[in-house]
């Protein structure tokens, strides 16, 4: 199975967390975890880099 490349987002960039199926704004990376904030505001969540896509999926 091919491994997804590890993305390198910049603060403020919209990303997609494939683990939670949520789209959020990249805030920072601390201790190897990416901190994402919901687009409309709210509580940040963390994820690992291998679960993040730089471009959210389209429907």
Secondary structure, 3 states (H helix, E strand, C coil): CCCCCCCCCCCCCEEEECCCCEEEEEEEEECCEEEEEECCCCCCEEEEHHHEECCCCCC
